[in-house]
């Protein structure tokens, strides 16, 4: 009996424990950290869940980002680190799944307890520039990213200064990020975001060099906006005009050549721009010495993605104001990664160029692997060649060596990734239409890898038009009607669009004459014939509110149809009555008695009527002057009419 009880207990107890863990553990996909601690050195190894391959994509893999808990970080798959001081440190891991259909795994922090110092700690200078912004991966809606702000004291004395981080651009209606945590390791202090103090002093004894941004996502150096500036109030004012939110930090006692890191956890919101080719940015400002206004500015651009795919096409032309794009230069970036088992010597990028863009203005801004632009003749050295077809630009890296991520002895993924960044301008004549571009990436003679679509959209914009003209009521007597008004429509729409109008009409007309003839009994049995003529004149001020759907056949001819509501805001009627009395049985001859009567009525906001309208315009259909004719079919007798007008849209 005891034997069976023991067997039953051994079966039920583990199931009970597993059931308890399933209930209490809310994280369904996790990566764990294994730590091998030897004195003050640690080897960190990730244990990650199996990847689910995206169909048709290169082989799925993980990239890693570690925070060591002492202000340092690593991007190695297995991270080695030596701590400088005793204490307890919290190690964090962000594992990013590339070419995988699931979400990145969540990792619980791991405590590392350092009780003895036996290995020498070596401060290694890692920054080529004194100020950089990096990130651990591209932003995906409802995922967390980490922005690493690194700064260095390149002066020969101890400094105190400030750091600014700006995020959430005004041009996007919804916030893209929520700043959930700031991890500080060098006694930096948060200060009020309104505490913008300026010294008005400029130090001219120091020389600042242009810098690069090391994107952890790309594991390589990428050019980034980095400039020395001296007008701090202007810089902060410009940043506040671009970004909604910011964080301000003060630091002190920074020794010469000392390097520090600040880690910002940014939770991407569900409302983040859904366009997977959109580029968003954050901005950092570094004031190395609080006694002076000298400062550096860096913008870090990021592509919004729906999955972590190293092969991607993105653009800064996601949403544009059509009024202002005539002289705008668009920027595109094509990113790629060699996931093969061997190096690639030739990489061909076949990129769609929309008709609205002028291929002759295309200019290569940057590329990786770094190489020269190919001359017209054949050469043996590494170069980038650019050729064009009717619909594409073809970028070809020739005679290069780009290692594969599956290649032996390749541990750093920075050497397996590349990109081409180019600018291009609009053609002379282009329409307000959405465009889609993609790139086919071909490594040597392998099958092409197709990127996402990079889209170009125009904001609707507002076009206000001035309109005036004449109304022709053929069924009304002595009708005289003219109007002036305004129109509201999207700016320079290409084909189909809605238009709303408000017109103020001044309308004078006479009603039909009414004649009544009858015998009237007079005094003393005298009987005579009486004719009564009634005539009414009307003076109306009407408001017309047409709502119509318009379609431009081309740049010069447009058609429209819709509904119109009309109300008389002021209606004055004057009735004149002529009474004539005759001897006999008819109105022949001269009347023996004549007299007149006059009466007036005034009413407001009466005579609401609805009708259908149909129109055609000729001229500049999308913007500028044109003339048109419109027929309004009212649901009341005598009020069908033609409208002839001129309009100018701005």
C-alpha positions as CSV (number, residue, x, y, z in Angstrom):
1,X,0.0,0.0,0.0
2,X,2.8,2.4,0.9
3,X,4.5,1.6,-2.4
4,X,1.4,2.6,-4.4
5,X,0.9,5.7,-2.3
6,X,4.5,6.7,-3.0
7,X,4.1,6.2,-6.7
8,X,0.9,8.2,-6.7
9,X,2.6,11.0,-4.8
10,X,5.6,11.1,-7.2
11,X,3.2,11.5,-10.2
12,X,0.8,14.0,-8.7
13,X,3.3,16.3,-6.9
14,X,5.2,17.3,-10.1
15,X,1.9,17.9,-11.9
16,X,0.8,20.1,-9.0
17,X,4.0,22.1,-9.1
18,X,3.8,22.5,-12.9
19,X,0.2,23.6,-12.6
20,X,1.1,26.2,-10.0
21,X,3.9,27.5,-12.2
22,X,1.6,27.8,-15.2
23,X,-0.8,29.8,-13.1
24,X,1.7,32.2,-11.6
25,X,4.0,32.7,-14.5
26,X,2.5,35.2,-16.9
27,X,5.4,35.2,-19.3
28,X,4.7,32.7,-22.1
29,X,7.9,33.1,-24.2
30,X,11.0,33.6,-22.2
31,X,14.8,33.6,-22.5
32,X,16.9,32.8,-19.5
33,X,20.3,33.9,-18.4
34,X,23.0,31.4,-17.3
35,X,25.8,33.0,-15.4
36,X,29.2,31.4,-14.6
37,X,30.8,33.6,-12.0
38,X,34.5,33.3,-11.2
39,X,35.5,35.8,-8.6
40,X,34.8,39.2,-10.2
41,X,34.5,37.8,-13.8
42,X,31.3,36.4,-15.3
43,X,30.4,34.5,-18.5
44,X,26.8,35.1,-19.5
45,X,25.1,32.6,-21.8
46,X,21.5,33.0,-23.1
47,X,19.0,30.2,-23.3
48,X,16.4,31.2,-25.9
49,X,13.3,29.5,-27.2
50,X,13.2,27.8,-30.6
51,X,12.7,30.1,-33.5
52,X,9.7,29.8,-35.9
53,X,11.0,30.5,-39.4
54,X,9.2,33.1,-41.6
55,X,8.3,31.3,-44.8
56,X,10.6,32.3,-47.7
57,X,12.9,34.3,-45.5
58,X,16.6,33.6,-44.8
59,X,17.4,31.4,-41.8
60,X,16.1,32.8,-38.5
61,X,18.6,33.9,-35.8
62,X,18.9,35.8,-32.5
63,X,20.8,39.0,-31.8
64,X,21.6,39.9,-28.2
65,X,21.9,43.0,-26.0
66,X,23.2,42.8,-22.4
67,X,23.3,45.3,-19.6
68,X,25.8,44.4,-16.9
69,X,24.3,46.5,-14.1
70,X,27.3,48.6,-13.7
71,X,26.8,51.0,-16.6
72,X,28.4,48.8,-19.3
73,X,26.8,46.7,-22.0
74,X,27.6,44.1,-24.6
75,X,26.2,42.8,-27.9
76,X,28.0,39.5,-27.9
77,X,25.9,36.3,-28.0
78,X,27.9,35.1,-25.0
79,X,29.1,38.1,-23.0
80,X,32.2,38.1,-20.8
81,X,32.6,40.9,-18.2
82,X,34.9,41.8,-15.3
83,X,33.4,43.9,-12.5
84,X,35.5,46.6,-10.9
85,X,33.9,46.6,-7.4
86,X,32.2,44.1,-5.1
87,X,28.5,44.2,-4.8
88,X,25.3,42.8,-6.3
89,X,24.6,43.6,-9.9
90,X,21.4,43.1,-12.0
91,X,22.1,41.7,-15.5
92,X,19.5,42.3,-18.2
93,X,19.1,40.6,-21.6
94,X,17.2,41.6,-24.6
95,X,17.1,38.8,-27.3
96,X,15.8,39.9,-30.7
97,X,14.4,37.2,-33.0
98,X,15.2,37.9,-36.7
99,X,13.2,36.3,-39.5
100,X,10.9,34.8,-36.8
101,X,7.1,34.9,-36.7
102,X,6.8,35.3,-32.9
103,X,7.5,38.2,-30.5
104,X,10.9,38.6,-29.0
105,X,11.2,36.6,-25.8
106,X,11.1,38.4,-22.4
107,X,14.0,37.8,-20.0
108,X,13.9,38.1,-16.3
109,X,16.9,40.0,-14.8
110,X,19.5,37.9,-13.0
111,X,21.3,38.9,-9.9
112,X,25.1,38.6,-9.9
113,X,26.9,38.7,-6.6
114,X,30.5,39.7,-6.6
115,X,32.2,39.0,-3.3
116,X,35.9,39.2,-4.2
117,X,38.1,41.1,-6.6
118,X,40.9,39.0,-8.1
119,X,40.9,39.9,-11.8
120,X,42.3,43.3,-12.7
121,X,39.6,45.6,-14.2
122,X,40.8,47.4,-17.3
123,X,39.1,50.6,-18.5
124,X,38.9,50.2,-22.2
125,X,38.2,53.3,-24.4
126,X,35.5,52.2,-26.8
127,X,34.1,55.6,-28.0
128,X,35.5,57.2,-31.1
129,X,33.3,60.2,-30.6
130,X,32.4,62.0,-27.4
131,X,28.6,61.6,-27.8
132,X,26.6,58.7,-29.4
133,X,23.1,57.4,-29.6
134,X,22.4,53.7,-30.1
135,X,19.5,51.3,-29.9
136,X,19.2,47.6,-29.4
137,X,16.7,47.0,-32.2
138,X,14.2,48.7,-34.5
139,X,10.9,49.7,-33.0
140,X,7.9,47.4,-33.3
141,X,4.5,48.5,-32.0
142,X,3.9,47.3,-28.4
143,X,7.5,46.2,-27.9
144,X,10.3,47.7,-25.8
145,X,13.5,49.1,-27.2
146,X,16.5,50.5,-25.4
147,X,18.2,53.7,-26.3
148,X,21.8,53.9,-25.2
149,X,23.2,57.4,-24.7
150,X,27.0,57.4,-24.4
151,X,29.0,60.5,-23.5
152,X,32.7,61.1,-23.0
153,X,34.8,63.9,-21.4
154,X,37.5,64.8,-24.0
155,X,38.6,67.9,-22.0
156,X,41.7,67.9,-19.8
157,X,39.8,68.8,-16.7
158,X,36.9,67.5,-14.6
159,X,33.5,68.6,-15.9
160,X,29.9,69.0,-14.9
161,X,27.3,69.2,-17.7
162,X,23.8,68.3,-19.0
163,X,22.2,65.7,-21.2
164,X,18.9,66.1,-23.1
165,X,16.8,63.4,-24.7
166,X,13.9,64.4,-27.0
167,X,11.3,62.0,-28.3
168,X,7.8,61.8,-29.8
169,X,7.7,64.0,-32.8
170,X,4.9,66.6,-33.2
171,X,4.3,65.6,-36.8
172,X,2.7,62.3,-35.6
173,X,-0.6,62.7,-33.9
174,X,-0.1,59.8,-31.4
175,X,2.9,59.3,-29.2
176,X,5.3,56.7,-30.6
177,X,7.1,56.0,-27.3
178,X,6.5,55.9,-23.5
179,X,9.6,56.4,-21.5
180,X,9.2,53.7,-18.8
181,X,12.7,53.6,-17.2
182,X,15.9,55.5,-17.1
183,X,18.9,53.5,-15.7
184,X,21.7,55.7,-14.3
185,X,25.0,54.4,-13.0
186,X,27.1,57.5,-12.5
187,X,25.0,59.7,-10.1
188,X,23.3,61.6,-12.9
189,X,20.3,63.5,-11.6
190,X,16.9,64.1,-13.2
191,X,15.9,67.8,-13.3
192,X,12.8,69.6,-14.3
193,X,12.1,69.6,-18.0
194,X,11.4,73.3,-17.8
195,X,14.8,74.1,-16.2
196,X,16.5,75.3,-19.3
197,X,19.4,77.4,-18.2
198,X,21.9,79.2,-20.4
199,X,25.3,80.7,-19.8
200,X,25.6,82.8,-23.0
201,X,29.3,81.8,-22.8
202,X,31.1,79.9,-25.6
203,X,34.4,78.1,-25.2
204,X,36.6,78.5,-28.3
205,X,39.6,76.6,-27.1
206,X,38.3,73.1,-27.9
207,X,37.9,71.4,-31.3
208,X,35.1,69.0,-31.9
209,X,35.2,66.5,-34.6
210,X,32.3,65.1,-36.6
211,X,31.1,61.7,-35.3
212,X,29.3,58.5,-36.2
213,X,26.5,56.6,-34.6
214,X,27.0,53.0,-33.8
215,X,23.6,51.3,-34.2
216,X,23.5,48.1,-32.2
217,X,20.8,47.0,-34.6
218,X,23.3,47.1,-37.4
219,X,26.3,46.4,-35.3
220,X,28.4,48.9,-37.2
221,X,29.1,52.6,-37.6
222,X,26.4,54.6,-39.4
223,X,26.6,58.3,-40.1
224,X,24.3,60.4,-38.0
225,X,23.6,64.1,-37.5
226,X,26.4,65.4,-35.3
227,X,27.4,69.0,-35.1
228,X,29.1,71.4,-32.8
229,X,26.7,74.3,-31.9
230,X,27.0,77.3,-29.7
231,X,23.5,78.8,-29.6
232,X,22.0,76.6,-26.9
233,X,18.7,78.6,-26.6
234,X,18.1,78.2,-30.3
235,X,18.9,74.5,-30.3
236,X,16.5,73.8,-27.4
237,X,13.8,75.9,-29.0
238,X,14.1,74.0,-32.3
239,X,14.1,70.7,-30.5
240,X,10.9,71.6,-28.6
241,X,9.2,72.6,-31.9
242,X,9.9,69.1,-33.3
243,X,9.4,66.9,-30.2
244,X,6.6,66.7,-27.6
245,X,8.6,65.1,-24.8
246,X,12.0,65.3,-23.3
247,X,14.2,64.3,-20.4
248,X,16.9,66.5,-18.8
249,X,19.8,65.0,-16.8
250,X,22.7,66.6,-15.0
251,X,26.1,64.9,-14.4
252,X,29.1,66.0,-12.4
253,X,32.7,65.0,-11.5
254,X,33.4,63.5,-14.9
255,X,37.1,62.8,-15.2
256,X,39.1,63.5,-18.4
257,X,38.7,60.6,-21.0
258,X,36.0,59.0,-18.8
259,X,33.1,57.3,-20.7
260,X,29.6,56.9,-19.4
261,X,26.4,55.3,-20.6
262,X,22.7,56.1,-19.8
263,X,20.0,53.5,-20.7
264,X,16.5,54.6,-21.6
265,X,13.7,52.0,-21.9
266,X,11.1,53.1,-24.4
267,X,7.9,51.2,-24.7
268,X,6.4,51.5,-28.2
269,X,2.7,52.4,-28.1
270,X,0.0,50.5,-30.0
271,X,-0.7,53.9,-31.8
272,X,2.8,54.0,-33.2
273,X,2.8,54.8,-36.9
274,X,1.6,51.6,-38.6
275,X,3.4,52.2,-41.9
276,X,6.3,49.8,-41.9
277,X,8.5,52.1,-44.0
278,X,8.1,55.1,-41.8
279,X,11.2,56.7,-40.2
280,X,11.0,58.2,-36.7
281,X,13.7,59.8,-34.6
282,X,14.9,60.8,-31.2
283,X,17.3,63.6,-30.5
284,X,20.1,63.9,-28.0
285,X,21.9,67.1,-26.9
286,X,25.2,67.0,-24.9
287,X,26.5,70.0,-23.0
288,X,29.9,68.8,-21.8
289,X,30.6,71.8,-19.6
290,X,27.8,73.6,-17.8
291,X,29.8,76.8,-17.8
292,X,29.6,77.1,-21.5
293,X,26.8,76.8,-24.1
294,X,28.9,74.7,-26.5
295,X,27.0,71.5,-27.2
296,X,26.5,68.7,-29.6
297,X,23.3,67.5,-31.3
298,X,22.5,64.0,-32.6
299,X,19.4,62.7,-34.3
300,X,19.0,58.9,-34.4
301,X,16.6,57.7,-37.1
302,X,14.7,54.4,-36.7
303,X,12.6,52.5,-39.2
304,X,9.3,51.2,-37.9
305,X,8.9,47.4,-38.5
306,X,6.4,44.7,-37.9
307,X,9.0,42.0,-37.5
308,X,12.7,42.1,-37.1
309,X,13.9,41.6,-40.7
310,X,17.4,42.9,-41.5
311,X,16.4,43.2,-45.2
312,X,14.3,46.3,-45.4
313,X,13.6,49.4,-47.4
314,X,12.6,52.7,-45.6
315,X,12.0,56.3,-46.4
316,X,11.4,59.7,-44.9
317,X,8.6,60.3,-47.3
318,X,5.9,58.4,-45.5
319,X,3.6,61.4,-45.0
320,X,4.1,64.6,-46.9
321,X,2.3,67.9,-47.4
322,X,1.6,68.1,-51.2
323,X,1.9,71.9,-51.1
324,X,5.4,71.8,-49.9
325,X,7.0,68.9,-51.7
326,X,7.9,70.6,-54.9
327,X,11.5,71.2,-53.7
328,X,11.7,68.4,-51.2
329,X,14.5,65.9,-51.4
330,X,13.4,62.4,-50.4
331,X,15.7,59.9,-48.7
332,X,15.6,56.2,-49.0
333,X,17.6,53.5,-47.3
334,X,17.9,49.8,-48.3
335,X,19.3,47.5,-45.6
336,X,20.5,43.9,-46.2
337,X,22.3,41.1,-44.5
338,X,24.2,38.1,-45.9
339,X,22.8,35.1,-44.1
340,X,24.7,32.5,-46.1
341,X,27.5,30.1,-45.1
342,X,30.0,32.0,-47.2
343,X,30.9,35.5,-48.2
344,X,29.2,37.5,-51.0
345,X,31.3,39.1,-53.6
346,X,28.6,40.8,-55.6
347,X,25.3,42.2,-54.2
348,X,22.7,43.6,-56.6
349,X,19.8,45.8,-55.3
350,X,17.0,46.2,-57.8
351,X,14.9,49.1,-56.5
352,X,11.6,50.4,-57.8
353,X,11.5,54.1,-58.6
354,X,8.0,55.5,-58.8
355,X,7.1,57.5,-61.9
356,X,6.7,60.7,-59.8
357,X,10.4,60.8,-59.0
358,X,13.2,62.0,-61.3
359,X,15.8,59.3,-61.6
360,X,18.3,61.8,-63.0
361,X,18.4,63.4,-59.5
362,X,19.3,60.2,-57.7
363,X,22.4,60.6,-55.5
364,X,24.1,58.0,-53.4
365,X,24.6,59.4,-49.9
366,X,26.2,56.5,-48.1
367,X,26.8,52.8,-48.3
368,X,28.2,49.8,-46.5
369,X,30.5,48.1,-47.3
370,X,32.3,51.4,-47.9
371,X,33.7,51.7,-51.4
372,X,34.0,54.1,-54.3
373,X,31.5,54.8,-57.0
374,X,32.3,52.7,-60.0
375,X,33.7,54.5,-63.1
376,X,32.3,53.9,-66.5
377,X,35.1,51.4,-67.3
378,X,35.5,48.0,-65.7
379,X,37.8,47.9,-62.7
380,X,39.1,45.3,-60.3
381,X,38.8,47.2,-57.1
382,X,35.7,47.4,-54.9
383,X,33.0,49.8,-56.1
384,X,29.3,50.6,-56.2
385,X,27.7,50.8,-59.6
386,X,24.4,52.5,-60.3
387,X,22.3,51.8,-63.4
388,X,18.8,52.5,-64.4
389,X,15.9,50.9,-66.3
390,X,12.6,52.4,-67.1
391,X,11.2,51.7,-63.6
392,X,14.2,50.8,-61.5
393,X,17.5,51.9,-60.1
394,X,20.0,49.0,-59.8
395,X,22.8,49.3,-57.2
396,X,25.5,46.7,-57.6
397,X,28.4,46.2,-55.1
398,X,31.2,44.7,-57.1
399,X,34.4,43.0,-55.9
400,X,33.5,43.1,-52.3
401,X,33.7,40.7,-49.4
402,X,30.6,40.6,-47.2
403,X,30.8,37.6,-44.7
404,X,27.8,35.4,-44.1
405,X,26.2,35.1,-40.7
406,X,26.5,31.3,-40.9
407,X,30.1,31.5,-42.0
408,X,32.7,29.9,-39.7
409,X,34.6,32.2,-37.3
410,X,32.1,35.0,-37.9
411,X,30.8,36.1,-34.5
412,X,30.0,39.7,-35.0
413,X,26.9,40.4,-37.2
414,X,28.1,43.9,-38.0
415,X,30.3,42.5,-40.8
416,X,27.4,40.6,-42.4
417,X,25.1,43.6,-42.9
418,X,25.1,46.5,-45.4
419,X,23.1,49.3,-46.8
420,X,22.7,51.9,-49.5
421,X,21.2,55.3,-48.7
422,X,20.3,57.6,-51.5
423,X,18.3,60.8,-52.2
424,X,16.0,61.7,-55.0
425,X,13.8,64.6,-56.1
426,X,10.3,64.8,-57.6
427,X,9.8,65.0,-61.3
428,X,8.5,68.2,-62.9
429,X,5.0,66.9,-63.3
430,X,3.6,64.4,-60.7
431,X,0.2,63.7,-59.2
432,X,-1.1,63.4,-55.7
433,X,-1.1,59.6,-55.6
434,X,0.2,56.9,-53.2
435,X,3.3,55.0,-54.4
436,X,4.9,51.7,-53.3
437,X,8.5,50.7,-53.8
438,X,10.3,47.5,-52.9
439,X,13.8,46.1,-53.5
440,X,15.0,42.7,-54.8
441,X,18.3,41.8,-53.1
442,X,20.5,39.3,-54.9
443,X,23.6,37.9,-53.3
444,X,25.9,36.6,-56.0
445,X,23.8,34.1,-58.0
446,X,21.3,33.3,-55.3
447,X,17.5,33.8,-55.5
448,X,16.4,37.3,-54.8
449,X,15.1,38.4,-51.4
450,X,12.2,40.8,-51.6
451,X,12.0,43.6,-49.0
452,X,8.9,45.2,-47.6
453,X,7.1,48.0,-49.5
454,X,8.3,51.5,-48.8
455,X,5.2,53.7,-49.3
456,X,4.8,57.4,-50.1
457,X,1.6,59.1,-49.0
458,X,0.4,62.7,-49.1
459,X,-1.6,64.3,-46.4
460,X,-5.0,65.4,-47.7
461,X,-4.3,69.1,-47.2
462,X,-7.0,71.8,-47.5
463,X,-7.9,73.8,-50.7
464,X,-10.1,76.8,-50.3
465,X,-11.8,78.2,-53.4
466,X,-13.5,81.5,-54.1
467,X,-16.6,81.1,-56.3
468,X,-19.0,83.5,-57.9
469,X,-21.6,83.3,-60.7
470,X,-25.1,83.6,-62.0
471,X,-28.2,81.4,-61.5
472,X,-30.7,81.0,-64.3
473,X,-34.3,80.1,-63.3
474,X,-36.1,79.6,-66.5
475,X,-39.4,78.9,-64.9
476,X,-39.6,82.1,-62.8
477,X,-40.7,85.5,-64.0
478,X,-38.2,88.4,-64.0
479,X,-35.7,86.2,-62.2
480,X,-32.4,87.8,-61.3
481,X,-30.0,85.7,-59.2
482,X,-26.3,85.9,-58.5
483,X,-24.1,84.5,-55.8
484,X,-20.7,84.5,-54.1
485,X,-19.3,81.8,-51.9
486,X,-16.4,79.5,-50.9
487,X,-15.5,75.9,-51.5
488,X,-13.5,73.4,-49.3
489,X,-11.8,70.3,-50.7
490,X,-8.6,68.4,-50.5
491,X,-5.6,70.2,-52.0
492,X,-5.0,69.3,-55.6
493,X,-6.6,65.8,-55.5
494,X,-5.6,63.6,-58.4
495,X,-8.9,61.9,-59.3
496,X,-11.8,61.4,-56.9
497,X,-12.5,63.7,-54.0
498,X,-15.2,65.3,-51.9
499,X,-16.1,69.0,-52.0
500,X,-18.2,71.1,-49.7
501,X,-19.5,74.6,-50.5
502,X,-21.3,77.5,-49.0
503,X,-22.9,80.0,-51.3
504,X,-24.7,83.2,-50.5
505,X,-27.4,83.9,-53.1
506,X,-29.2,87.2,-53.8
507,X,-32.4,86.3,-55.7
508,X,-35.2,88.6,-57.0
509,X,-38.2,87.2,-58.9
510,X,-41.9,87.7,-59.5
511,X,-44.6,85.1,-58.8
512,X,-47.1,84.2,-61.5
513,X,-49.9,86.9,-61.9
514,X,-53.2,85.8,-60.5
515,X,-56.5,87.2,-62.0
516,X,-59.9,86.7,-60.4
517,X,-63.1,87.8,-62.2
518,X,-66.5,87.7,-60.5
519,X,-69.9,89.5,-60.2
520,X,-70.3,91.6,-57.2
521,X,-73.6,92.8,-55.7
522,X,-73.4,96.5,-54.8
523,X,-75.7,98.8,-52.9
524,X,-79.4,99.0,-53.7
525,X,-79.3,95.8,-55.7
526,X,-76.7,97.2,-58.1
527,X,-74.7,94.4,-59.7
528,X,-71.3,94.9,-61.4
529,X,-68.4,92.9,-62.8
530,X,-65.1,93.0,-60.8
531,X,-61.6,91.9,-61.9
532,X,-58.9,91.4,-59.2
533,X,-55.2,91.1,-60.3
534,X,-52.6,90.0,-57.8
535,X,-48.9,90.2,-58.4
536,X,-46.1,89.2,-55.9
537,X,-42.5,90.2,-56.0
538,X,-39.9,88.3,-53.9
539,X,-36.4,89.4,-52.7
540,X,-34.6,86.4,-51.1
541,X,-31.2,85.9,-49.6
542,X,-30.5,82.2,-49.7
543,X,-27.8,79.9,-48.4
544,X,-26.8,77.0,-50.5
545,X,-24.8,74.1,-49.0
546,X,-23.8,71.6,-51.7
547,X,-22.0,68.4,-50.9
548,X,-20.6,66.7,-54.0
549,X,-18.3,64.0,-55.2
550,X,-16.0,65.3,-57.9
551,X,-13.8,63.4,-60.4
552,X,-11.0,65.0,-62.5
553,X,-10.8,63.5,-65.9
554,X,-7.4,65.2,-66.4
555,X,-5.7,68.4,-65.4
556,X,-8.3,70.5,-67.2
557,X,-11.8,68.9,-67.1
558,X,-13.7,67.7,-64.0
559,X,-17.2,66.3,-63.4
560,X,-19.3,66.3,-60.2
561,X,-22.6,65.2,-58.7
562,X,-24.1,65.6,-55.3
563,X,-26.8,66.9,-53.1
564,X,-27.7,70.5,-52.3
565,X,-29.7,72.0,-49.4
566,X,-31.0,75.5,-49.7
567,X,-32.6,77.7,-47.0
568,X,-34.0,81.3,-47.3
569,X,-32.3,83.2,-44.5
570,X,-34.3,86.3,-45.5
571,X,-37.5,86.2,-47.5
572,X,-39.4,89.5,-48.3
573,X,-42.6,89.3,-50.3
574,X,-44.5,92.3,-51.6
575,X,-48.0,91.8,-52.9
576,X,-49.7,94.4,-55.1
577,X,-53.5,93.9,-55.7
578,X,-55.3,95.9,-58.5
579,X,-59.2,95.9,-58.2
580,X,-61.2,97.1,-61.3
581,X,-65.0,97.3,-61.4
582,X,-67.0,97.4,-64.7
583,X,-70.6,97.9,-65.8
584,X,-72.0,95.0,-67.5
585,X,-71.0,91.3,-67.6
586,X,-67.4,91.6,-68.8
587,X,-64.2,93.6,-68.3
588,X,-64.4,95.2,-71.7
589,X,-64.3,99.0,-71.7
590,X,-63.0,101.3,-69.0
591,X,-63.7,100.5,-65.4
592,X,-65.9,102.9,-63.4
593,X,-63.9,102.3,-60.3
594,X,-60.2,101.3,-59.7
595,X,-58.2,101.0,-56.5
596,X,-55.0,99.2,-55.3
597,X,-53.8,97.4,-52.2
598,X,-50.2,96.7,-51.1
599,X,-49.0,94.3,-48.3
600,X,-45.6,93.0,-47.3
601,X,-44.3,90.0,-45.3
602,X,-40.8,89.3,-43.9
603,X,-39.7,85.9,-42.8
604,X,-36.4,84.3,-41.8
605,X,-35.0,80.8,-42.2
606,X,-37.8,79.4,-44.2
607,X,-38.4,77.5,-47.4
608,X,-35.9,74.7,-46.9
609,X,-35.5,72.7,-50.0
610,X,-33.3,69.9,-51.3
611,X,-32.1,68.9,-54.7
612,X,-29.6,67.0,-56.8
613,X,-26.8,68.7,-58.7
614,X,-24.7,67.7,-61.7
615,X,-21.8,69.8,-63.0
616,X,-18.8,70.0,-65.3
617,X,-15.8,72.4,-65.1
618,X,-13.1,73.4,-67.6
619,X,-9.9,75.1,-66.8
620,X,-7.4,74.2,-64.2
621,X,-9.3,71.3,-62.5
622,X,-7.0,70.7,-59.6
623,X,-5.8,74.1,-58.5
624,X,-6.2,77.6,-60.0
625,X,-9.0,79.2,-62.1
626,X,-11.7,77.4,-64.0
627,X,-15.3,77.9,-65.2
628,X,-18.2,75.6,-64.8
629,X,-21.9,74.9,-65.4
630,X,-24.2,73.2,-62.9
631,X,-27.8,72.0,-63.1
632,X,-29.7,71.8,-59.9
633,X,-32.8,69.6,-59.9
634,X,-34.9,70.7,-56.9
635,X,-37.7,68.6,-55.4
636,X,-40.1,71.6,-55.8
637,X,-41.8,73.0,-58.8
638,X,-40.3,76.1,-60.5
639,X,-37.0,75.9,-58.7
640,X,-34.9,73.9,-61.2
641,X,-32.2,76.1,-62.5
642,X,-28.8,76.4,-64.2
643,X,-25.8,77.8,-62.5
644,X,-22.9,79.3,-64.4
645,X,-19.8,80.2,-62.4
646,X,-16.1,80.9,-62.1
647,X,-13.9,79.4,-59.4
648,X,-10.4,79.8,-58.2
649,X,-8.9,77.2,-55.9
650,X,-6.0,78.0,-53.7
